[in-house]
């Protein structure tokens, strides 16, 4: 699967959950959300070979 975040891109092999994939690329799952085809994915969603997801930073403020 291909994972994109800002100007970085990673290729991971095998099936993983979104949470596992985020950790595998060295990011903290609580700081990003995963998007596939314009839809936000839960961290428990299973990702398969050949998929492409984009990670977006979670921004908070008041």
URTA-V423583 format. One record per helix or strand. SS is the DSSP state (helix for helix, strand for strand). FROM is the first residue (numbers start at 1). TO is the last residue. If there is no record, write none. Layout:
ss: <SS	SS>
from: <FROM	FROM>
to: <TO	TO>
This chain:
ss: <strand	strand	strand	helix	helix	strand	strand	strand	strand>
from: <2	8	16	18	29	32	39	46	52>
to: <5	11	17	24	31	36	41	47	57>
